[in-house]
């Protein structure tokens, strides 16, 4: 068997959604710290929705929209940011560099209530 195995590339045709990454309040913009989430960059993304996720907080059951978002790797993004898609904001709770190859990010994000 050959030592180099074939590894198919991710299908970039599935990146059909536009998502915007937001910087948190306190970031310096124009020499002054911001007081609100500010738009940073808009990228193409693939989105998978997982509805019906039950979250238990403060002894209450709330329904939150959970999304799995795939984007091309960018070194300037981090998990302290938020994502905006179709006017709804999402908190990033997991952001992984797929196979540590600096090619793709898989992001798990939860709707901001």
SVG drawing of the C-alpha trace seen along z (x, -y; Angstrom):
<svg xmlns="http://www.w3.org/2000/svg" viewBox="-38 -57 43 59">
<polyline fill="none" stroke="black" stroke-width="0.4" points="0.0,0.0 1.3,-3.4 2.2,-5.6 0.3,-8.6 -3.4,-8.0 -5.9,-9.9 -7.7,-12.5 -10.7,-14.2 -10.9,-17.9 -14.0,-19.5 -16.6,-20.7 -16.3,-24.5 -19.6,-24.5 -21.3,-23.9 -20.2,-27.4 -23.4,-29.1 -24.2,-31.3 -22.8,-34.7 -21.9,-35.0 -20.4,-38.0 -17.9,-37.8 -18.4,-40.4 -15.7,-41.8 -16.7,-42.1 -17.2,-45.4 -14.0,-47.0 -12.1,-46.5 -10.3,-49.6 -11.9,-51.1 -10.7,-54.5 -8.7,-55.0 -11.6,-54.5 -13.0,-51.4 -16.3,-50.2 -19.4,-49.7 -21.2,-47.3 -20.4,-44.3 -18.8,-45.6 -18.7,-43.9 -15.3,-42.6 -15.4,-40.4 -18.0,-38.6 -17.2,-35.2 -18.8,-32.4 -19.8,-29.5 -21.6,-26.1 -24.2,-25.8 -25.9,-22.8 -28.8,-23.4 -29.6,-21.2 -33.0,-22.2 -34.5,-21.2 -31.4,-21.4 -32.5,-21.7 -30.4,-23.8 -31.0,-23.8 -30.0,-27.0 -31.3,-28.5 -33.8,-25.5 -35.6,-26.6 -35.8,-24.8 -35.0,-27.0 -34.9,-26.2 -31.8,-27.5 -30.8,-27.2 -27.5,-25.3 -25.5,-25.6 -22.5,-23.8 -20.6,-26.3 -17.8,-25.4 -15.5,-28.1 -12.1,-28.3 -9.3,-28.9 -8.5,-32.4 -5.8,-33.2 -7.5,-36.4 -10.7,-34.8 -11.1,-33.5 -13.8,-32.1 -14.3,-35.4 -16.2,-36.7 -19.8,-36.3 -21.3,-35.3 -24.3,-37.0 -26.4,-35.1 -29.6,-36.5 -29.9,-39.1 -29.5,-36.6 -26.4,-36.6 -24.6,-33.4 -22.1,-32.8 -19.2,-30.6 -18.7,-27.9 -16.3,-25.6 -14.0,-26.5 -11.6,-23.8 -9.0,-23.9 -9.8,-20.7 -6.9,-18.3 -4.6,-21.2 -4.0,-21.8 -5.0,-25.5 -7.5,-24.8 -10.9,-24.6 -12.6,-25.7 -15.6,-23.8 -17.5,-26.1 -20.3,-25.2 -22.4,-28.3 -25.4,-28.8 -28.1,-31.5 -27.9,-34.5 -31.2,-34.8"/>
</svg>
